[in-house]
Amino acid sequence: MTPPRTIDVLLARYADSHRNPTNERIHFVCVPVIVFTLLGILWSIHPLAAVAACAAALWYYLRLSRPFALGMLALALAMLAVLALLPPLAVLPLSIAVFVVAWIGQFIGHQIEGKKPSFLDDLRFLLIGPLFVLGFLYRRFNLAY
């Protein structure tokens, strides 16, 4: 019998604290928003800082799953394109405000769930959250990851 892939183990562990349907819906909205606003904060420092963060995350994703890395690449490019279109002076205040609101949503979701966020046990789960959301889309469209 083949041992489970690292990505499958990580997604299963992440899913353990994301079983409540309301918490899942909150995460499906808030996780992509947090990624976008974090990139916005980095973009306001310098666009290359946002690109470097994407590259580092994509390297990690590539080690876990090529299909997930490709999906995250598409999402990262779309997010960076939107940031490039926004008025530069609006990026930082908008990103910080929405970042805070999205994290409040996440913690409300975990209050509903009755379990602490996964990243409190393992910081890797900050990078697994977006894959959890993307995994839902992959399963919905019958795409392997």
ROGUTOR-621838 format. One record per residue (C-alpha): x, y, z. Coordinates in nm, 3 decimals, always signed. Layout:
BEGIN
+---------+---------+---------+
!      px !      py !      pz !
+---------+---------+---------+
!       X !       Y !       Z !
...
+---------+---------+---------+
//
This chain:
BEGIN
+---------+---------+---------+
!      px !      py !      pz !
+---------+---------+---------+
!  +0.000 !  +0.000 !  +0.000 !
!  +0.132 !  +0.343 !  -0.091 !
!  +0.167 !  +0.598 !  +0.186 !
!  -0.059 !  +0.904 !  +0.151 !
!  +0.086 !  +1.206 !  -0.026 !
!  +0.191 !  +1.497 !  +0.193 !
!  -0.074 !  +1.719 !  +0.034 !
!  -0.348 !  +1.469 !  +0.121 !
!  -0.230 !  +1.449 !  +0.482 !
!  -0.215 !  +1.828 !  +0.514 !
!  -0.558 !  +1.879 !  +0.360 !
!  -0.709 !  +1.611 !  +0.585 !
!  -0.556 !  +1.771 !  +0.895 !
!  -0.678 !  +2.115 !  +0.783 !
!  -1.027 !  +1.976 !  +0.717 !
!  -1.045 !  +1.846 !  +1.076 !
!  -1.106 !  +2.200 !  +1.201 !
!  -1.322 !  +2.302 !  +0.904 !
!  -1.620 !  +2.065 !  +0.911 !
!  -1.899 !  +2.307 !  +0.998 !
!  -2.070 !  +2.423 !  +0.676 !
!  -2.090 !  +2.785 !  +0.797 !
!  -1.721 !  +2.788 !  +0.885 !
!  -1.640 !  +2.637 !  +0.544 !
!  -1.841 !  +2.908 !  +0.365 !
!  -1.668 !  +3.177 !  +0.568 !
!  -1.331 !  +3.029 !  +0.473 !
!  -1.425 !  +3.006 !  +0.104 !
!  -1.476 !  +3.384 !  +0.110 !
!  -1.220 !  +3.500 !  +0.364 !
!  -0.916 !  +3.290 !  +0.267 !
!  -0.890 !  +3.427 !  -0.089 !
!  -0.959 !  +3.777 !  +0.044 !
!  -0.678 !  +3.740 !  +0.298 !
!  -0.439 !  +3.623 !  +0.028 !
!  -0.534 !  +3.918 !  -0.194 !
!  -0.503 !  +4.173 !  +0.085 !
!  -0.172 !  +4.030 !  +0.206 !
!  -0.042 !  +4.065 !  -0.148 !
!  -0.183 !  +4.419 !  -0.147 !
!  +0.010 !  +4.505 !  +0.169 !
!  +0.329 !  +4.365 !  +0.016 !
!  +0.251 !  +4.541 !  -0.316 !
!  +0.231 !  +4.873 !  -0.134 !
!  +0.582 !  +4.813 !  +0.001 !
!  +0.702 !  +4.727 !  -0.349 !
!  +0.540 !  +4.523 !  -0.628 !
!  +0.843 !  +4.294 !  -0.632 !
!  +0.777 !  +4.208 !  -0.267 !
!  +0.434 !  +4.073 !  -0.367 !
!  +0.584 !  +3.887 !  -0.664 !
!  +0.856 !  +3.737 !  -0.441 !
!  +0.596 !  +3.619 !  -0.189 !
!  +0.399 !  +3.457 !  -0.471 !
!  +0.714 !  +3.289 !  -0.603 !
!  +0.802 !  +3.150 !  -0.260 !
!  +0.449 !  +3.017 !  -0.204 !
!  +0.437 !  +2.870 !  -0.554 !
!  +0.767 !  +2.690 !  -0.495 !
!  +0.615 !  +2.532 !  -0.183 !
!  +0.294 !  +2.444 !  -0.370 !
!  +0.492 !  +2.290 !  -0.655 !
!  +0.660 !  +2.056 !  -0.407 !
!  +0.316 !  +1.947 !  -0.282 !
!  +0.115 !  +1.926 !  -0.605 !
!  +0.180 !  +2.044 !  -0.960 !
!  -0.194 !  +2.093 !  -1.038 !
!  -0.240 !  +2.299 !  -0.721 !
!  +0.068 !  +2.505 !  -0.807 !
!  -0.076 !  +2.579 !  -1.151 !
!  -0.410 !  +2.681 !  -1.003 !
!  -0.240 !  +2.904 !  -0.747 !
!  -0.024 !  +3.055 !  -1.022 !
!  -0.337 !  +3.151 !  -1.215 !
!  -0.494 !  +3.302 !  -0.903 !
!  -0.175 !  +3.486 !  -0.808 !
!  -0.142 !  +3.635 !  -1.156 !
!  -0.505 !  +3.749 !  -1.147 !
!  -0.460 !  +3.906 !  -0.802 !
!  -0.137 !  +4.081 !  -0.902 !
!  -0.307 !  +4.212 !  -1.218 !
!  -0.591 !  +4.358 !  -1.012 !
!  -0.341 !  +4.519 !  -0.774 !
!  -0.159 !  +4.673 !  -1.071 !
!  -0.489 !  +4.830 !  -1.184 !
!  -0.578 !  +4.983 !  -0.847 !
!  -0.478 !  +5.340 !  -0.763 !
!  -0.146 !  +5.302 !  -0.578 !
!  -0.250 !  +5.521 !  -0.285 !
!  -0.563 !  +5.313 !  -0.226 !
!  -0.392 !  +4.974 !  -0.209 !
!  -0.247 !  +4.990 !  +0.143 !
!  -0.543 !  +5.134 !  +0.336 !
!  -0.791 !  +4.916 !  +0.150 !
!  -0.577 !  +4.605 !  +0.199 !
!  -0.528 !  +4.662 !  +0.571 !
!  -0.897 !  +4.732 !  +0.636 !
!  -1.022 !  +4.431 !  +0.440 !
!  -0.744 !  +4.209 !  +0.582 !
!  -0.861 !  +4.284 !  +0.938 !
!  -1.228 !  +4.225 !  +0.852 !
!  -1.147 !  +3.896 !  +0.677 !
!  -0.947 !  +3.771 !  +0.978 !
!  -1.234 !  +3.864 !  +1.208 !
!  -1.456 !  +3.654 !  +0.980 !
!  -1.213 !  +3.363 !  +1.007 !
!  -1.214 !  +3.374 !  +1.386 !
!  -1.594 !  +3.397 !  +1.392 !
!  -1.598 !  +3.085 !  +1.172 !
!  -1.374 !  +2.903 !  +1.416 !
!  -1.590 !  +3.017 !  +1.706 !
!  -1.887 !  +2.861 !  +1.526 !
!  -1.680 !  +2.549 !  +1.452 !
!  -1.570 !  +2.523 !  +1.814 !
!  -1.210 !  +2.451 !  +1.714 !
!  -0.902 !  +2.667 !  +1.701 !
!  -0.747 !  +2.762 !  +1.365 !
!  -0.508 !  +2.499 !  +1.228 !
!  -0.220 !  +2.744 !  +1.188 !
!  -0.197 !  +2.781 !  +1.566 !
!  -0.056 !  +2.427 !  +1.570 !
!  +0.144 !  +2.444 !  +1.246 !
!  +0.222 !  +2.761 !  +1.051 !
!  +0.220 !  +2.564 !  +0.723 !
!  -0.157 !  +2.575 !  +0.741 !
!  -0.146 !  +2.945 !  +0.653 !
!  -0.036 !  +2.819 !  +0.309 !
!  -0.268 !  +2.518 !  +0.309 !
!  -0.584 !  +2.727 !  +0.359 !
!  -0.582 !  +2.854 !  -0.001 !
!  -0.531 !  +2.497 !  -0.125 !
!  -0.827 !  +2.381 !  +0.086 !
!  -1.046 !  +2.635 !  -0.098 !
!  -0.892 !  +2.553 !  -0.437 !
!  -0.937 !  +2.182 !  -0.362 !
!  -1.310 !  +2.239 !  -0.331 !
!  -1.314 !  +2.391 !  -0.681 !
!  -1.096 !  +2.112 !  -0.820 !
!  -1.332 !  +1.848 !  -0.681 !
!  -1.635 !  +2.038 !  -0.809 !
!  -1.492 !  +2.041 !  -1.163 !
!  -1.354 !  +1.687 !  -1.127 !
!  -0.989 !  +1.798 !  -1.157 !
!  -0.715 !  +1.591 !  -1.000 !
!  -0.466 !  +1.754 !  -0.766 !
+---------+---------+---------+
//
